[in-house]
Amino acid sequence: MRIIAGSLRGRRLRAPSGEATRPTADRVRQALFDMLAHAPWAENVLADARVLDGFAGSGALGLEALSRGAASAVFLEQSGAARAALAANIAACRMEARARVLAADATRPPPGTPQTLILLDPPYGQGLLTPTLTALEAAGWLAPGALIAAELGRAEPLPPGLGPPLAERRHGAARLAIWRR
């Protein structure tokens, strides 16, 4: 696993030990950030973005956003092993000043400040996207007009209530979808 582009391009990332975390594959992350970088509805979305990386794991999504120009990133992760790998990755990338890690479950987040780009990679097949977005909204994490990018299992239905996605792609077992709040 590595950072694909930007100021940290090529930087290797540590994955959490064990089977509890499924890191986003490099090619899927590349596809997501290509969509964010080149879509007309996402013009300059990464420039100075405030990013929330829910279900953070290794932090690859949030660190990729920081590498590509995001101003800050908050990482929500409940697993101690994943938080240890995440902290090591943030330190290796020298992003301590722009990154904050919270020991929290994205489906039950603490109160937060509005973020402009929400990156969610919940465990596949557990139907966590809708309750996560409801909880993040209630806790104050979603800025008006925020982009919400989610990685789901290929066959998972899109959550009701968000409307049709601005973009959607399938890559192997993964399905990417992006909405605007």
Beta strands, then each sheet from edge to edge (+ up, - down):
strand 1: 50-54
strand 2: 72-77
strand 3: 99-103
strand 4: 115-120
strand 5: 142-153
strand 6: 167-171
strand 7: 174-180
sheet 1: 3+ 2+ 1+ 4+ 5+ 7- 6+
end
